[in-house]
């Protein structure tokens, strides 16, 4: 294909893409309604650019965006055709229609939601689309597709093809993540609340719902819960690789968790406040802002000590999180007793087979590794790895973390042949479970590059460092501690390559 060099598609998405191209080319005259489904904005834009390039010069290509106020497919296409002589003459063309992904699913105080207006236009103006003898590619999300089938069945029956592009990134919140705030949705805002629906609600709708409450002057515990839930959802999207824009969603998570903290303090909601402080601190830590994270973690720890007691699993989590922060800062003597206390508490309260116990084992092992105490670290890494295998399975990102940690230990001991397969497995698992653009993938690339650099395999190390640096700069920013580390590693390798010449 002509446009192969633009970007690579995995096998499933390449099949969908090829079918889309064939469908566009198959019907040279007359209307062809093609529905493309994708939740990842970046992937959608790449696919559009690819087929527009590939179809030239046989097909002219055009793009239109649905209007938010009056999202009519017919009106959008009619306006385009009116201004283009080539289209008025009936030339061969593909018209790409976007903007459906921006339409609100919730009513947000109005009689009908934007999506309902859109579906109404689709259902009742189908015949009018006959006037446009072109291939029309309407881009929707999985959530919109489900609603479109139910609410515009007449339009749906006219489709000439549906092409599904799969990605980890999504613009929706699954039903299970909304269970805690289900109470907030009244007046049929969500008529069919399905906890198993992975595409139940666009995340922008949840923002709009909260803004609507703010404008109405609501300031109670339910709003505090909504603030926390949205911030926590953004944080989970970052951890699971579902984000559309890492830095933007990281800032939104901080914004809403900060609002939760402020309101929970005002309302005296101590238990909830501790949870919000803890999550907010972890976000600051992920940004490398350790001085902002530390007082929040200490506050959360003390609140949980008072309200839950020192035998509660949440108190153990606070101990672990504070210890992780100290470990990241090289404060090993402060971190170790907290890690040990957290591990023992988790074993007592959760049992030996709980994933949190595996997390504590791994973290304590990392601390020993940083201190060069390899004989103490190795058995803990192996225990954590096996426990995660049993409790989480071999496709879970935390299992990849165990591979990565154990491999780094072997690398430090000069056991390169044992380290390499573990680092490669960790990298591939993280790519599958988190996507190519996740910071954890950059971490794996950096570590594998480091292994090759230690072995003098500089030509193998360099492209991995370059990939890692590119991901870190885009997702974390140029001044993040992880970005700086990768940049320094690449610069050091460059010096060694220069001295080799």
C-alpha positions as CSV (number, residue, x, y, z in Angstrom):
1,X,0.0,0.0,0.0
2,X,1.2,3.5,-0.8
3,X,0.7,4.9,2.7
4,X,2.3,2.1,4.7
5,X,5.1,4.3,5.8
6,X,2.8,6.7,7.5
7,X,2.3,4.5,10.6
8,X,2.0,0.8,11.5
9,X,-1.3,-0.9,12.3
10,X,-1.7,-4.2,14.2
11,X,-3.1,-7.2,12.5
12,X,-6.8,-6.7,13.5
13,X,-6.8,-2.9,12.8
14,X,-5.0,-3.5,9.5
15,X,-7.8,-5.9,8.4
16,X,-10.4,-3.3,9.3
17,X,-8.5,-0.6,7.4
18,X,-8.2,-2.8,4.3
19,X,-11.9,-3.5,4.4
20,X,-12.6,0.2,4.7
21,X,-10.4,1.0,1.7
22,X,-12.1,-1.7,-0.4
23,X,-15.6,-0.5,0.6
24,X,-14.7,3.1,-0.4
25,X,-13.4,2.0,-3.8
26,X,-16.1,-0.6,-4.5
27,X,-18.9,1.9,-5.0
28,X,-17.7,4.6,-7.4
29,X,-21.1,6.1,-7.9
30,X,-24.0,6.7,-5.5
31,X,-24.2,7.1,-1.8
32,X,-22.1,4.8,0.4
33,X,-22.6,5.1,4.1
34,X,-19.6,3.8,6.0
35,X,-19.4,3.8,9.8
36,X,-15.9,3.7,11.3
37,X,-15.6,3.0,15.1
38,X,-12.7,4.2,17.1
39,X,-12.3,5.6,20.7
40,X,-8.7,6.8,20.3
41,X,-8.5,10.3,18.8
42,X,-4.9,9.9,17.7
43,X,-5.5,6.6,16.0
44,X,-8.5,8.0,14.3
45,X,-6.6,10.9,12.9
46,X,-3.8,8.7,11.7
47,X,-6.2,6.3,9.9
48,X,-7.9,9.3,8.2
49,X,-4.6,10.7,7.0
50,X,-3.6,7.2,5.7
51,X,-6.7,6.5,3.6
52,X,-6.8,10.1,2.3
53,X,-3.2,9.7,1.1
54,X,-3.8,6.2,-0.3
55,X,-6.9,7.1,-2.2
56,X,-5.3,10.0,-4.1
57,X,-5.6,10.9,-6.9
58,X,-8.6,8.6,-7.7
59,X,-10.7,10.1,-4.9
60,X,-10.8,13.7,-3.8
61,X,-11.0,13.8,0.0
62,X,-12.9,16.2,2.3
63,X,-13.5,16.5,6.0
64,X,-16.4,18.0,7.9
65,X,-17.2,18.3,11.6
66,X,-20.7,18.1,13.1
67,X,-22.0,21.2,14.7
68,X,-22.5,21.0,18.5
69,X,-25.8,22.9,18.5
70,X,-27.3,21.2,15.5
71,X,-25.4,18.0,14.8
72,X,-27.0,17.1,11.5
73,X,-25.1,14.8,9.1
74,X,-27.1,15.9,6.1
75,X,-26.7,19.6,6.9
76,X,-22.9,19.2,7.4
77,X,-22.5,17.4,4.1
78,X,-24.9,19.7,2.2
79,X,-22.9,22.8,3.3
80,X,-19.7,21.2,2.1
81,X,-21.1,20.2,-1.3
82,X,-22.5,23.7,-1.8
83,X,-19.0,25.2,-1.5
84,X,-17.2,22.7,-3.7
85,X,-17.6,22.7,-7.5
86,X,-16.0,19.3,-7.8
87,X,-18.6,17.8,-5.5
88,X,-21.5,19.6,-7.2
89,X,-20.4,18.0,-10.5
90,X,-20.5,14.5,-8.9
91,X,-16.8,13.8,-8.8
92,X,-15.4,10.7,-7.1
93,X,-14.9,11.7,-3.4
94,X,-14.7,10.4,0.1
95,X,-16.2,12.7,2.8
96,X,-14.9,12.1,6.3
97,X,-17.3,13.2,9.1
98,X,-16.0,13.7,12.6
99,X,-17.4,15.5,15.7
100,X,-19.8,12.8,16.9
101,X,-17.3,11.9,19.6
102,X,-17.8,15.4,21.1
103,X,-21.6,15.2,21.5
104,X,-22.9,14.9,25.0
105,X,-24.7,11.7,26.0
106,X,-26.3,13.2,29.1
107,X,-29.0,15.8,28.9
108,X,-27.3,18.2,31.3
109,X,-30.5,20.0,32.2
110,X,-31.8,20.2,28.6
111,X,-34.9,18.4,27.2
112,X,-32.7,16.3,24.8
113,X,-29.0,15.5,24.8
114,X,-26.8,16.4,21.9
115,X,-26.6,12.7,20.9
116,X,-30.4,12.4,20.9
117,X,-30.6,15.4,18.6
118,X,-28.0,13.8,16.3
119,X,-29.8,10.4,16.2
120,X,-33.0,12.2,15.5
121,X,-31.5,13.9,12.4
122,X,-30.0,10.6,11.3
123,X,-33.3,8.7,11.6
124,X,-35.5,11.3,9.8
125,X,-33.2,12.6,7.0
126,X,-31.9,9.4,5.6
127,X,-33.7,9.8,2.3
128,X,-32.2,13.3,1.9
129,X,-28.7,11.8,1.9
130,X,-29.4,10.2,-1.5
131,X,-28.5,13.6,-3.0
132,X,-24.9,13.0,-2.1
133,X,-23.4,10.3,-4.5
134,X,-20.2,9.9,-2.5
135,X,-18.5,7.6,0.1
136,X,-19.4,9.2,3.5
137,X,-17.2,7.9,6.4
138,X,-18.9,8.7,9.6
139,X,-16.6,8.3,12.6
140,X,-18.2,7.3,15.9
141,X,-17.1,5.9,19.3
142,X,-18.2,2.5,20.7
143,X,-20.6,4.3,23.0
144,X,-22.2,6.2,20.2
145,X,-22.5,3.1,18.0
146,X,-24.5,1.3,20.7
147,X,-26.9,4.2,21.0
148,X,-27.1,4.8,17.2
149,X,-28.2,1.2,16.6
150,X,-31.0,1.6,19.2
151,X,-32.1,5.2,18.3
152,X,-31.6,5.5,14.6
153,X,-32.5,2.0,13.3
154,X,-33.6,3.2,9.9
155,X,-30.3,4.9,9.2
156,X,-28.5,1.9,10.6
157,X,-30.3,-0.3,8.1
158,X,-28.7,1.7,5.3
159,X,-25.1,1.2,6.3
160,X,-22.8,-0.2,3.7
161,X,-20.2,-1.3,6.2
162,X,-19.0,-1.0,9.8
163,X,-15.3,-0.9,10.5
164,X,-14.1,-1.3,14.1
165,X,-10.6,0.0,15.1
166,X,-9.5,-1.3,18.5
167,X,-7.2,0.6,20.9
168,X,-6.5,0.8,24.7
169,X,-7.2,4.5,24.6
170,X,-10.9,5.5,25.0
171,X,-13.1,8.5,25.7
172,X,-15.5,6.7,28.0
173,X,-15.9,5.5,31.6
174,X,-16.9,1.9,32.2
175,X,-20.1,1.2,34.2
176,X,-18.1,-0.4,37.1
177,X,-16.2,2.8,37.6
178,X,-19.5,4.7,38.0
179,X,-21.1,2.5,40.6
180,X,-19.9,4.7,43.5
181,X,-21.7,7.7,42.0
182,X,-24.7,6.0,40.5
183,X,-26.9,7.8,43.0
184,X,-26.1,11.1,41.3
185,X,-27.8,10.3,38.0
186,X,-31.5,11.0,38.2
187,X,-34.3,11.8,35.7
188,X,-33.2,9.1,33.3
189,X,-29.8,10.7,32.6
190,X,-28.6,7.2,32.2
191,X,-31.6,5.0,31.3
192,X,-29.7,1.7,31.1
193,X,-27.0,1.6,33.8
194,X,-25.0,-1.5,32.9
195,X,-22.0,-2.1,35.2
196,X,-20.5,-4.4,32.7
197,X,-20.6,-1.8,29.9
198,X,-17.0,-0.7,29.2
199,X,-18.2,2.3,27.2
200,X,-21.1,3.5,29.3
201,X,-20.4,7.2,29.6
202,X,-18.1,9.7,27.8
203,X,-15.8,11.2,30.4
204,X,-16.5,14.7,29.1
205,X,-20.1,14.2,30.1
206,X,-19.1,13.5,33.7
207,X,-17.2,16.8,33.6
208,X,-20.2,18.6,32.2
209,X,-22.5,17.0,34.8
210,X,-20.3,18.3,37.6
211,X,-20.0,21.7,36.1
212,X,-23.8,21.8,35.9
213,X,-24.1,21.1,39.6
214,X,-21.5,23.8,40.4
215,X,-23.5,26.3,38.4
216,X,-26.6,25.5,40.4
217,X,-24.7,26.2,43.6
218,X,-24.6,22.6,44.9
219,X,-21.9,22.2,47.6
220,X,-22.4,19.0,49.6
221,X,-21.0,15.6,50.3
222,X,-22.4,14.2,47.0
223,X,-20.4,16.8,45.0
224,X,-17.3,15.9,47.0
225,X,-17.8,12.3,46.0
226,X,-18.2,13.3,42.4
227,X,-15.0,15.4,42.5
228,X,-13.1,12.4,44.0
229,X,-14.6,9.9,41.6
230,X,-13.7,11.9,38.5
231,X,-10.2,12.6,39.7
232,X,-9.8,8.9,40.6
233,X,-11.2,7.8,37.2
234,X,-8.6,10.0,35.4
235,X,-5.8,8.5,37.6
236,X,-7.0,5.0,36.7
237,X,-7.0,5.9,33.0
238,X,-3.4,7.0,33.3
239,X,-2.4,3.7,35.1
240,X,-4.3,1.5,32.6
241,X,-3.1,3.3,29.5
242,X,-6.6,4.5,28.5
243,X,-5.8,8.2,28.4
244,X,-6.1,10.3,25.3
245,X,-3.6,12.9,26.5
246,X,-1.4,11.8,29.4
247,X,-0.3,15.3,30.7
248,X,-3.8,16.8,30.2
249,X,-5.5,14.0,32.1
250,X,-2.9,14.0,34.8
251,X,-3.7,17.7,35.4
252,X,-7.4,17.1,35.3
253,X,-7.0,14.3,37.9
254,X,-5.1,16.7,40.1
255,X,-7.7,19.5,39.6
256,X,-10.7,17.3,40.6
257,X,-8.9,15.6,43.5
258,X,-7.8,19.0,44.8
259,X,-11.5,20.1,44.6
260,X,-12.5,17.0,46.6
261,X,-9.8,17.7,49.2
262,X,-11.0,21.3,49.6
263,X,-14.7,20.4,50.0
264,X,-14.1,17.4,52.2
265,X,-12.1,19.6,54.6
266,X,-14.9,22.1,54.6
267,X,-17.5,19.4,55.3
268,X,-15.4,17.5,57.9
269,X,-15.3,14.2,55.9
270,X,-12.2,12.8,57.4
271,X,-12.2,9.2,55.9
272,X,-13.0,10.5,52.4
273,X,-10.4,13.2,52.9
274,X,-7.6,10.7,53.7
275,X,-8.4,8.8,50.4
276,X,-8.4,12.0,48.4
277,X,-5.1,13.2,49.9
278,X,-3.5,9.8,49.3
279,X,-4.5,9.8,45.6
280,X,-3.5,13.4,45.1
281,X,-0.1,12.8,46.6
282,X,0.5,9.8,44.3
283,X,-0.2,12.0,41.3
284,X,2.3,14.6,42.5
285,X,4.8,11.8,43.0
286,X,4.2,10.6,39.4
287,X,5.1,14.1,38.3
288,X,8.3,14.0,40.4
289,X,6.9,16.7,42.7
290,X,8.1,14.9,45.9
291,X,8.0,18.0,48.2
292,X,4.3,18.5,47.4
293,X,3.4,14.8,47.8
294,X,5.1,14.2,51.2
295,X,2.9,16.4,53.5
296,X,-0.3,15.0,51.8
297,X,0.8,11.4,52.4
298,X,1.7,12.3,56.1
299,X,-1.8,13.9,56.5
300,X,-3.5,10.9,55.0
301,X,-1.5,8.5,57.2
302,X,-2.5,10.4,60.4
303,X,-6.1,10.7,59.4
304,X,-6.3,6.9,58.8
305,X,-4.5,6.2,62.0
306,X,-7.2,8.2,63.9
307,X,-10.3,7.1,61.9
308,X,-9.4,3.5,61.0
309,X,-6.8,2.4,63.4
310,X,-3.4,0.8,62.8
311,X,-4.6,-2.6,61.8
312,X,-6.7,-1.4,58.8
313,X,-5.5,-2.2,55.2
314,X,-5.9,1.4,54.2
315,X,-3.4,2.4,57.0
316,X,-1.0,-0.2,55.5
317,X,-1.4,1.5,52.1
318,X,-0.6,4.8,53.5
319,X,2.6,3.4,55.2
320,X,3.6,1.8,51.8
321,X,3.0,5.0,49.8
322,X,5.0,7.2,52.2
323,X,7.8,4.6,52.2
324,X,7.8,4.6,48.3
325,X,8.1,8.3,48.3
326,X,11.1,8.2,50.7
327,X,12.7,5.4,48.6
328,X,12.3,7.6,45.5
329,X,14.2,10.3,47.3
330,X,17.0,8.0,48.5
331,X,15.8,8.2,52.1
332,X,16.3,4.5,52.7
333,X,16.5,4.5,56.4
334,X,13.1,6.2,56.7
335,X,11.5,4.0,54.0
336,X,12.6,0.6,55.3
337,X,10.7,0.4,58.6
338,X,7.5,1.7,56.9
339,X,7.8,-0.9,54.2
340,X,8.3,-3.7,56.8
341,X,5.4,-2.5,58.9
342,X,3.1,-2.2,55.9
343,X,4.1,-5.7,54.7
344,X,3.3,-7.3,58.1
345,X,0.1,-5.5,58.4
346,X,-1.1,-6.5,55.0
347,X,-0.2,-10.1,55.7
348,X,-2.3,-10.1,58.8
349,X,-5.3,-8.2,57.4
350,X,-5.4,-9.4,53.8
351,X,-3.7,-12.8,53.9
352,X,-0.5,-14.1,52.3
353,X,-2.0,-14.4,48.8
354,X,-3.3,-10.8,48.3
355,X,-1.9,-8.7,45.5
356,X,-1.1,-5.9,48.0
357,X,1.3,-8.3,49.8
358,X,3.0,-8.9,46.4
359,X,3.3,-5.1,46.0
360,X,4.9,-4.7,49.5
361,X,7.3,-7.6,48.8
362,X,8.4,-6.0,45.5
363,X,8.8,-2.5,47.0
364,X,10.9,-3.8,49.9
365,X,13.0,-5.7,47.5
366,X,13.5,-2.6,45.3
367,X,14.7,-0.7,48.4
368,X,17.3,-3.4,49.2
369,X,18.3,-3.4,45.5
370,X,18.9,0.3,45.6
371,X,21.2,-0.2,48.6
372,X,23.1,-3.0,46.9
373,X,21.7,-5.7,49.3
374,X,21.2,-8.1,46.4
375,X,21.0,-11.3,48.6
376,X,18.1,-9.8,50.6
377,X,16.3,-8.4,47.5
378,X,16.3,-11.5,45.2
379,X,14.1,-13.8,47.3
380,X,11.6,-11.0,47.8
381,X,11.5,-10.3,44.1
382,X,10.9,-14.0,43.4
383,X,8.1,-14.2,46.0
384,X,6.4,-11.1,44.6
385,X,6.7,-12.5,41.0
386,X,5.1,-15.9,41.9
387,X,2.4,-14.3,44.0
388,X,1.5,-11.9,41.2
389,X,1.5,-14.8,38.8
390,X,-1.0,-16.7,41.0
391,X,-3.2,-13.7,42.0
392,X,-3.2,-11.5,38.9
393,X,-2.1,-13.6,36.0
394,X,0.7,-13.3,33.5
395,X,-0.9,-10.5,31.5
396,X,-1.3,-8.0,34.3
397,X,1.0,-4.9,34.3
398,X,2.1,-5.6,37.8
399,X,3.5,-9.0,36.6
400,X,5.5,-7.1,34.1
401,X,6.8,-4.9,36.9
402,X,8.1,-8.0,38.7
403,X,9.9,-9.2,35.6
404,X,11.4,-5.8,35.2
405,X,12.5,-5.5,38.9
406,X,14.1,-9.0,38.9
407,X,15.8,-8.4,35.6
408,X,17.4,-5.1,36.9
409,X,18.7,-7.1,39.9
410,X,20.3,-9.7,37.6
411,X,21.8,-6.9,35.4
412,X,23.4,-5.3,38.4
413,X,24.9,-8.7,39.3
414,X,26.3,-9.1,35.8
415,X,23.8,-11.9,35.0
416,X,23.0,-10.5,31.6
417,X,21.8,-13.8,30.1
418,X,19.2,-14.1,32.9
419,X,18.2,-10.4,32.7
420,X,17.6,-10.0,29.0
421,X,14.6,-12.4,28.5
422,X,12.9,-10.9,31.5
423,X,13.3,-7.4,30.3
424,X,12.1,-8.3,26.8
425,X,9.0,-10.1,28.3
426,X,8.3,-7.1,30.5
427,X,8.5,-4.7,27.6
428,X,6.2,-6.8,25.4
429,X,3.7,-7.3,28.2
430,X,3.6,-3.6,29.0
431,X,3.1,-2.8,25.3
432,X,0.1,-5.2,25.2
433,X,-1.5,-4.2,28.4
434,X,-0.8,-0.5,28.5
435,X,-0.2,0.6,24.9
436,X,2.9,1.8,23.1
437,X,2.8,5.3,24.6
438,X,2.7,4.6,28.4
439,X,5.5,5.8,30.6
440,X,6.0,2.3,31.9
441,X,6.9,1.2,28.4
442,X,9.5,3.9,28.3
443,X,10.8,2.5,31.6
444,X,11.2,-0.9,30.0
445,X,12.9,0.5,26.9
446,X,15.3,2.4,29.1
447,X,16.2,-0.7,31.2
448,X,16.6,-2.9,28.2
449,X,18.8,-0.3,26.6
450,X,20.8,-0.1,29.8
451,X,21.4,-3.8,29.7
452,X,22.8,-3.6,26.1
453,X,24.9,-0.6,27.0
454,X,26.5,-2.5,29.9
455,X,27.4,-5.3,27.5
456,X,28.9,-2.9,25.0
457,X,26.1,-3.4,22.5
458,X,25.8,0.3,21.9
459,X,24.1,0.0,18.5
460,X,21.3,-2.0,20.1
461,X,21.0,0.3,23.1
462,X,20.8,3.7,21.2
463,X,17.4,3.3,19.4
464,X,15.8,2.0,22.6
465,X,17.0,5.0,24.6
466,X,15.7,7.3,21.8
467,X,12.3,5.7,21.9
468,X,12.2,5.9,25.7
469,X,13.2,9.6,25.6
470,X,10.5,10.4,23.0
471,X,7.8,8.8,25.1
472,X,9.0,10.5,28.4
473,X,9.2,13.9,26.8
474,X,5.7,13.7,25.3
475,X,4.0,12.1,28.3
476,X,5.9,13.3,31.3
477,X,7.5,16.5,30.1
478,X,11.1,17.5,29.5
479,X,11.9,18.3,33.1
480,X,10.5,15.1,34.8
481,X,13.1,13.1,36.8
482,X,12.5,10.0,34.6
483,X,12.9,12.1,31.4
484,X,16.2,13.6,32.8
485,X,17.5,10.1,33.6
486,X,16.8,8.7,30.2
487,X,18.3,11.8,28.5
488,X,21.5,11.4,30.7
489,X,21.7,7.7,29.8
490,X,21.4,8.6,26.1
491,X,24.1,11.3,26.4
492,X,26.4,9.0,28.2
493,X,25.9,6.4,25.5
494,X,26.7,9.0,22.9
495,X,30.0,9.8,24.6
496,X,30.9,6.1,24.6
497,X,29.9,5.8,20.9
498,X,32.2,8.8,20.1
499,X,35.1,7.3,22.0
500,X,34.6,4.0,20.1
501,X,35.2,5.7,16.8
